[in-house]
Amino acid sequence: MRTVIVYESMFGSTRRVAQSMAEGFGPGADVRVVRVADAGPEVLEGADLLVVGGPTHFHGMSRPASRKRAPGYAAKPESGLVLEPGADTGPGVREWMAGLTPRPLHAVAFDTRFDGLAPFTGRASKAIARRLRKLGMHMVSGPESFLVGKKGQPLPGECDRARAFGARLATMLARLEPSGAG
């Protein structure tokens, strides 16, 4: 069974979480981790599970305007942030999903967000999950959040938690019928 993890990342946190999640599927698993800017329509061919994640900006998914602010945050000497290539100019998860055609895939949504109560930080994963359902996808797990610090890194233990989440998804995927999306 084939899994595709599509992610958007400004400063590397979401990329690291996506990569850790893929590691959790185990050696030999057919898992492809793809930056959203590199995710053409062909990336979903033959996929049985689609995992989509992005950073939480202003309580939800990023928008072009919020991505344009990213270089300013990284430019502050005290920030410690390093902008991912194309993070401020490429498409985000929102735009990528808007270009998808409905398909019968199993799907999962995740986000990265600052540590705090979700009503105060927001959760991009909830909006991602809603859009995936509207595309005819079957959510096999609730939206998942991974916590990041102000310096653009996953908090201690979050990459381990992402690996464990990936392992749970691999177990779940083994029990599912192929989606037939091919």
Backbone as CSV, one residue per row, in Angstrom:
resi,resn,N_x,N_y,N_z,CA_x,CA_y,CA_z,C_x,C_y,C_z
1,MET,0.854,-1.176,0.000,0.000,0.000,0.000,0.899,1.239,0.000
2,ARG,0.524,2.201,-0.796,1.346,3.391,-1.011,0.792,4.590,-0.258
3,THR,1.680,5.306,0.429,1.320,6.513,1.173,2.067,7.700,0.594
4,VAL,1.368,8.818,0.468,1.979,10.079,0.039,1.738,11.097,1.147
5,ILE,2.817,11.731,1.605,2.728,12.793,2.604,3.084,14.098,1.903
6,VAL,2.117,14.984,1.781,2.329,16.295,1.160,2.343,17.320,2.285
7,TYR,3.381,18.151,2.299,3.504,19.125,3.390,3.877,20.506,2.855
8,GLU,3.545,21.483,3.658,3.967,22.878,3.454,4.758,23.256,4.694
9,SER,5.887,23.928,4.525,6.706,24.307,5.673,7.351,25.662,5.428
10,MET,7.300,26.523,6.422,7.929,27.843,6.331,9.382,27.800,6.807
11,PHE,9.582,27.223,8.006,10.897,27.264,8.642,11.449,25.877,8.950
12,GLY,10.836,24.833,8.395,11.367,23.491,8.532,10.671,22.591,9.533
13,SER,9.869,23.150,10.415,9.206,22.308,11.426,8.275,21.286,10.799
14,THR,7.423,21.733,9.901,6.448,20.824,9.304,7.162,19.790,8.440
15,ARG,8.233,20.184,7.773,9.030,19.231,6.989,9.600,18.150,7.902
16,ARG,10.169,18.549,9.030,10.753,17.572,9.952,9.684,16.633,10.516
17,VAL,8.509,17.167,10.817,7.414,16.325,11.309,6.988,15.334,10.221
18,ALA,6.849,15.797,8.986,6.446,14.919,7.878,7.476,13.810,7.665
19,GLN,8.756,14.165,7.710,9.811,13.164,7.534,9.810,12.155,8.682
20,SER,9.593,12.631,9.896,9.531,11.737,11.055,8.340,10.795,10.941
21,MET,7.213,11.331,10.495,6.016,10.510,10.306,6.312,9.391,9.303
22,ALA,6.980,9.741,8.211,7.324,8.742,7.190,8.229,7.662,7.778
23,GLU,9.187,8.043,8.618,10.071,7.066,9.264,9.261,6.077,10.090
24,GLY,8.171,6.538,10.683,7.335,5.684,11.518,6.665,4.554,10.759
25,PHE,6.529,4.695,9.455,5.927,3.629,8.654,6.838,2.400,8.604
26,GLY,8.112,2.617,8.864,9.050,1.504,8.927,9.822,1.300,7.642
27,PRO,10.923,0.534,7.742,11.752,0.273,6.567,10.973,-0.541,5.537
28,GLY,11.185,-0.203,4.295,10.527,-0.923,3.218,9.124,-0.447,2.901
29,ALA,8.585,0.455,3.713,7.240,0.977,3.438,7.286,1.865,2.203
30,ASP,6.230,1.845,1.442,6.126,2.673,0.233,5.529,4.022,0.634
31,VAL,6.409,4.916,1.103,5.992,6.237,1.572,6.801,7.288,0.835
32,ARG,6.107,8.260,0.290,6.771,9.361,-0.412,6.422,10.659,0.302
33,VAL,7.431,11.440,0.677,7.249,12.734,1.325,7.520,13.799,0.274
34,VAL,6.522,14.680,0.043,6.613,15.634,-1.053,6.269,17.044,-0.566
35,ARG,7.160,17.964,-0.858,6.899,19.382,-0.584,5.736,19.829,-1.468
36,VAL,4.819,20.606,-0.933,3.612,20.973,-1.679,3.931,21.608,-3.033
37,ALA,4.989,22.396,-3.110,5.354,23.042,-4.375,5.769,22.020,-5.436
38,ASP,6.170,20.816,-5.007,6.603,19.770,-5.931,5.530,18.708,-6.159
39,ALA,4.349,18.916,-5.607,3.285,17.901,-5.655,2.342,18.152,-6.829
40,GLY,2.732,17.647,-7.994,1.843,17.716,-9.147,0.751,16.672,-9.013
41,PRO,-0.210,16.690,-9.928,-1.316,15.735,-9.848,-0.857,14.276,-9.896
42,GLU,0.266,14.020,-10.565,0.762,12.647,-10.690,1.205,12.051,-9.357
43,VAL,1.462,12.885,-8.348,1.945,12.386,-7.061,0.929,11.463,-6.380
44,LEU,-0.340,11.625,-6.722,-1.381,10.812,-6.094,-1.684,9.516,-6.837
45,GLU,-1.090,9.333,-8.018,-1.331,8.110,-8.789,-0.893,6.889,-7.999
46,GLY,-1.798,5.960,-7.814,-1.502,4.723,-7.104,-1.471,4.841,-5.593
47,ALA,-1.766,6.013,-5.065,-1.745,6.197,-3.607,-2.975,5.577,-2.968
48,ASP,-2.773,5.021,-1.779,-3.868,4.488,-0.981,-4.175,5.390,0.203
49,LEU,-3.147,6.116,0.673,-3.309,7.037,1.799,-2.621,8.342,1.464
50,LEU,-3.349,9.435,1.658,-2.794,10.780,1.488,-2.759,11.440,2.858
51,VAL,-1.578,11.898,3.249,-1.403,12.637,4.499,-1.025,14.055,4.094
52,VAL,-1.776,15.045,4.579,-1.535,16.437,4.209,-1.325,17.258,5.475
53,GLY,-0.250,18.062,5.469,0.024,18.884,6.641,0.612,20.223,6.294
54,GLY,0.415,21.160,7.201,0.962,22.494,7.021,1.001,23.245,8.335
55,PRO,1.667,24.386,8.326,1.744,25.187,9.544,0.431,25.923,9.795
56,THR,0.177,26.211,11.053,-0.990,27.003,11.417,-0.592,28.475,11.373
57,HIS,-1.292,29.232,10.548,-1.085,30.679,10.444,-2.387,31.368,10.818
58,PHE,-2.337,32.253,11.772,-3.522,33.031,12.135,-4.752,32.134,12.298
59,HIS,-4.609,31.079,13.070,-5.680,30.145,13.449,-6.081,29.153,12.368
60,GLY,-5.473,29.148,11.203,-5.877,28.217,10.155,-4.740,27.947,9.181
61,MET,-5.126,27.522,7.969,-4.128,27.259,6.931,-3.480,28.569,6.479
62,SER,-2.265,28.456,5.987,-1.579,29.646,5.478,-2.314,30.187,4.254
63,ARG,-2.078,31.427,3.999,-2.585,32.116,2.811,-1.387,32.805,2.153
64,PRO,-1.528,33.219,0.894,-0.398,33.930,0.272,0.085,35.116,1.110
65,ALA,-0.828,35.858,1.705,-0.432,37.024,2.505,0.355,36.610,3.747
66,SER,-0.033,35.524,4.397,0.707,35.110,5.598,2.073,34.537,5.220
67,ARG,2.157,33.889,4.061,3.455,33.369,3.621,4.407,34.507,3.245
68,LYS,3.875,35.592,2.738,4.725,36.740,2.363,5.396,37.354,3.594
69,ARG,4.825,37.154,4.770,5.402,37.706,6.002,6.590,36.891,6.506
70,ALA,6.701,35.656,6.061,7.722,34.742,6.575,9.152,35.283,6.461
71,PRO,9.564,35.883,5.321,10.945,36.384,5.249,11.241,37.446,6.308
72,GLY,10.248,38.236,6.661,10.446,39.256,7.693,10.754,38.652,9.044
73,TYR,10.090,37.560,9.356,10.366,36.878,10.627,11.770,36.297,10.621
74,ALA,12.169,35.698,9.514,13.494,35.086,9.418,14.601,36.128,9.395
75,ALA,14.311,37.332,8.915,15.329,38.379,8.798,15.735,38.974,10.141
76,LYS,14.914,38.805,11.157,15.251,39.350,12.479,16.419,38.548,13.046
77,PRO,17.520,39.234,13.389,18.725,38.518,13.840,18.477,37.596,15.031
78,GLU,17.608,37.968,15.918,17.360,37.171,17.122,16.380,36.015,16.892
79,SER,15.801,35.924,15.698,14.755,34.924,15.458,15.279,33.492,15.427
80,GLY,16.474,33.292,14.870,16.992,31.939,14.724,16.284,31.149,13.628
81,LEU,15.419,31.810,12.871,14.633,31.136,11.840,15.369,31.129,10.511
82,VAL,15.214,30.041,9.765,15.764,29.933,8.416,14.596,29.570,7.503
83,LEU,14.364,30.413,6.518,13.255,30.211,5.597,13.515,29.026,4.672
84,GLU,12.537,28.150,4.536,12.628,27.031,3.606,12.601,27.582,2.173
85,PRO,13.293,26.952,1.236,13.286,27.424,-0.155,11.863,27.509,-0.715
86,GLY,11.520,28.665,-1.265,10.224,28.875,-1.895,9.042,28.984,-0.952
87,ALA,9.299,28.992,0.348,8.192,29.011,1.312,7.295,30.233,1.165
88,ASP,7.875,31.345,0.800,7.088,32.586,0.719,6.530,32.837,-0.680
89,THR,6.973,32.080,-1.674,6.525,32.352,-3.041,5.727,31.214,-3.662
90,GLY,5.909,30.010,-3.150,5.237,28.848,-3.742,3.804,28.710,-3.255
91,PRO,3.112,27.724,-3.796,1.748,27.471,-3.344,1.769,26.843,-1.956
92,GLY,0.685,27.047,-1.239,0.509,26.391,0.049,-0.452,25.234,-0.098
93,VAL,-0.703,24.571,0.998,-1.622,23.437,1.021,-3.011,23.869,0.557
94,ARG,-3.442,25.057,0.969,-4.773,25.571,0.588,-4.922,25.604,-0.931
95,GLU,-3.948,26.195,-1.612,-4.016,26.320,-3.072,-3.873,24.962,-3.748
96,TRP,-3.010,24.123,-3.196,-2.809,22.796,-3.774,-4.103,21.992,-3.731
97,MET,-4.763,21.988,-2.590,-6.010,21.228,-2.481,-7.102,21.807,-3.374
98,ALA,-7.093,23.122,-3.582,-8.096,23.746,-4.455,-7.969,23.234,-5.887
99,GLY,-6.779,22.782,-6.275,-6.566,22.278,-7.624,-6.786,20.782,-7.778
100,LEU,-7.104,20.081,-6.682,-7.322,18.630,-6.759,-8.721,18.313,-7.268
101,THR,-8.827,17.194,-7.951,-10.152,16.702,-8.339,-10.581,15.673,-7.295
102,PRO,-11.886,15.573,-7.048,-12.355,14.593,-6.052,-11.866,13.191,-6.400
103,ARG,-11.535,12.429,-5.363,-11.039,11.068,-5.553,-11.257,10.272,-4.273
104,PRO,-11.440,8.970,-4.415,-11.704,8.116,-3.253,-10.425,7.634,-2.570
105,LEU,-9.795,8.504,-1.830,-8.568,8.144,-1.111,-8.838,8.100,0.386
106,HIS,-8.049,7.313,1.102,-8.001,7.415,2.554,-7.105,8.619,2.831
107,ALA,-7.423,9.387,3.876,-6.647,10.601,4.112,-6.503,10.905,5.605
108,VAL,-5.490,11.715,5.895,-5.191,12.183,7.251,-4.685,13.612,7.130
109,ALA,-5.044,14.456,8.098,-4.583,15.843,8.129,-3.756,16.084,9.390
110,PHE,-2.692,16.878,9.242,-1.916,17.283,10.418,-1.465,18.723,10.245
111,ASP,-1.061,19.304,11.359,-0.511,20.656,11.310,0.609,20.770,12.327
112,THR,1.317,21.883,12.220,2.241,22.297,13.266,1.699,23.617,13.791
113,ARG,1.823,23.792,15.102,1.319,25.017,15.726,2.101,25.276,16.996
114,PHE,2.016,26.519,17.457,2.669,26.865,18.714,1.998,26.134,19.861
115,ASP,2.766,25.863,20.888,2.254,25.207,22.077,1.259,26.144,22.761
116,GLY,0.089,25.649,23.023,-0.963,26.423,23.677,-2.295,25.766,23.418
117,LEU,-3.299,26.255,24.072,-4.640,25.714,23.864,-5.094,25.992,22.436
118,ALA,-5.645,24.977,21.786,-6.065,25.098,20.382,-7.013,26.275,20.136
119,PRO,-7.943,26.619,21.071,-8.796,27.783,20.801,-7.996,29.088,20.649
120,PHE,-6.802,29.118,21.233,-5.976,30.326,21.139,-4.972,30.267,19.987
121,THR,-4.485,29.075,19.660,-3.483,28.954,18.601,-4.110,28.664,17.243
122,GLY,-5.279,28.036,17.248,-5.874,27.560,16.004,-5.258,26.236,15.615
123,ARG,-5.860,25.609,14.599,-5.379,24.311,14.114,-5.652,24.212,12.625
124,ALA,-4.625,24.336,11.816,-4.789,24.221,10.362,-5.318,22.849,9.972
125,SER,-5.018,21.834,10.760,-5.413,20.458,10.414,-6.923,20.288,10.330
126,LYS,-7.667,21.040,11.092,-9.132,20.913,11.028,-9.645,21.374,9.664
127,ALA,-9.127,22.497,9.173,-9.533,23.001,7.851,-9.028,22.083,6.741
128,ILE,-7.827,21.539,6.902,-7.293,20.609,5.903,-8.209,19.386,5.824
129,ALA,-8.582,18.836,6.964,-9.456,17.658,6.993,-10.805,17.953,6.333
130,ARG,-11.361,19.120,6.622,-12.648,19.507,6.008,-12.544,19.513,4.493
131,ARG,-11.471,20.092,3.975,-11.300,20.167,2.514,-11.057,18.793,1.894
132,LEU,-10.334,17.949,2.591,-10.110,16.601,2.074,-11.427,15.827,2.014
133,ARG,-12.260,15.976,3.029,-13.581,15.318,3.012,-14.423,15.825,1.848
134,LYS,-14.367,17.139,1.592,-15.123,17.713,0.465,-14.637,17.169,-0.871
135,LEU,-13.397,16.688,-0.902,-12.835,16.093,-2.119,-13.160,14.601,-2.209
136,GLY,-14.029,14.129,-1.332,-14.466,12.737,-1.382,-13.545,11.764,-0.677
137,MET,-12.614,12.281,0.105,-11.671,11.402,0.791,-12.230,10.952,2.139
138,HIS,-11.822,9.776,2.539,-12.279,9.198,3.801,-11.196,9.396,4.852
139,MET,-11.520,10.169,5.883,-10.545,10.441,6.943,-10.418,9.204,7.834
140,VAL,-9.199,8.681,7.956,-8.979,7.469,8.747,-8.483,7.782,10.156
141,SER,-8.279,9.069,10.435,-7.854,9.515,11.756,-8.272,10.967,11.897
142,GLY,-8.466,11.389,13.128,-8.794,12.791,13.355,-7.595,13.675,13.067
143,PRO,-7.828,14.980,12.906,-6.718,15.913,12.668,-5.713,15.850,13.817
144,GLU,-4.444,15.918,13.489,-3.382,15.808,14.490,-2.523,17.070,14.463
145,SER,-2.160,17.570,15.642,-1.281,18.735,15.754,0.038,18.346,16.388
146,PHE,1.119,18.932,15.886,2.448,18.757,16.447,2.948,20.140,16.842
147,LEU,3.533,20.245,18.021,3.868,21.538,18.606,5.278,21.984,18.243
148,VAL,5.407,23.275,17.984,6.691,23.861,17.604,7.011,25.039,18.513
149,GLY,8.309,25.356,18.563,8.773,26.486,19.352,8.919,27.732,18.495
150,LYS,9.211,28.814,19.128,9.324,30.102,18.436,10.548,30.189,17.536
151,LYS,11.495,29.279,17.694,12.691,29.265,16.846,12.514,28.351,15.640
152,GLY,11.286,27.925,15.368,11.013,27.150,14.168,11.344,25.676,14.253
153,GLN,11.427,25.122,15.445,11.765,23.713,15.595,10.639,22.983,16.327
154,PRO,10.448,21.709,16.004,9.486,20.925,16.785,9.944,20.879,18.247
155,LEU,9.007,20.955,19.153,9.358,20.874,20.570,9.905,19.487,20.879
156,PRO,10.678,19.360,21.953,11.232,18.049,22.310,10.128,16.989,22.384
157,GLY,10.402,15.850,21.769,9.467,14.733,21.770,8.461,14.735,20.628
158,GLU,8.312,15.854,19.923,7.297,15.919,18.868,7.666,15.082,17.640
159,CYS,8.941,15.013,17.286,9.324,14.151,16.154,9.143,12.684,16.534
160,ASP,9.404,12.338,17.783,9.131,10.969,18.249,7.635,10.686,18.181
161,ARG,6.847,11.653,18.575,5.392,11.487,18.519,4.926,11.337,17.068
162,ALA,5.557,12.083,16.141,5.223,11.967,14.714,5.584,10.583,14.187
163,ARG,6.747,10.042,14.607,7.122,8.683,14.207,6.101,7.671,14.726
164,ALA,5.678,7.829,15.967,4.679,6.919,16.546,3.348,7.046,15.802
165,PHE,2.997,8.258,15.410,1.765,8.473,14.642,1.876,7.774,13.287
166,GLY,3.034,7.901,12.639,3.263,7.211,11.375,3.147,5.700,11.537
167,ALA,3.669,5.161,12.629,3.568,3.720,12.880,2.103,3.310,13.054
168,ARG,1.313,4.123,13.770,-0.122,3.825,13.923,-0.822,3.866,12.568
169,LEU,-0.470,4.852,11.740,-1.076,4.930,10.407,-0.704,3.713,9.568
170,ALA,0.534,3.259,9.659,0.964,2.077,8.896,0.157,0.855,9.313
171,THR,-0.070,0.687,10.597,-0.864,-0.433,11.097,-2.296,-0.326,10.594
172,MET,-2.838,0.886,10.655,-4.202,1.128,10.198,-4.309,0.869,8.691
173,LEU,-3.323,1.326,7.944,-3.325,1.174,6.489,-3.310,-0.305,6.094
174,ALA,-2.575,-1.102,6.845,-2.490,-2.539,6.533,-3.852,-3.214,6.647
175,ARG,-4.740,-2.641,7.448,-6.081,-3.226,7.639,-7.120,-2.702,6.658
176,LEU,-6.782,-1.623,5.946,-7.739,-0.997,5.044,-7.737,-1.664,3.678
177,GLU,-8.862,-1.563,3.026,-8.951,-2.013,1.631,-8.273,-0.949,0.772
178,PRO,-7.636,-1.326,-0.322,-7.069,-0.324,-1.224,-8.146,0.676,-1.636
179,SER,-7.756,1.927,-1.784,-8.722,2.989,-2.071,-9.238,2.960,-3.500
180,GLY,-8.485,2.387,-4.401,-8.918,2.338,-5.804,-8.741,3.647,-6.522
181,ALA,-7.898,4.540,-5.987,-7.723,5.854,-6.591,-6.859,5.820,-7.839
182,GLY,-5.971,4.803,-7.972,-5.006,4.672,-9.046,-5.324,5.267,-10.287
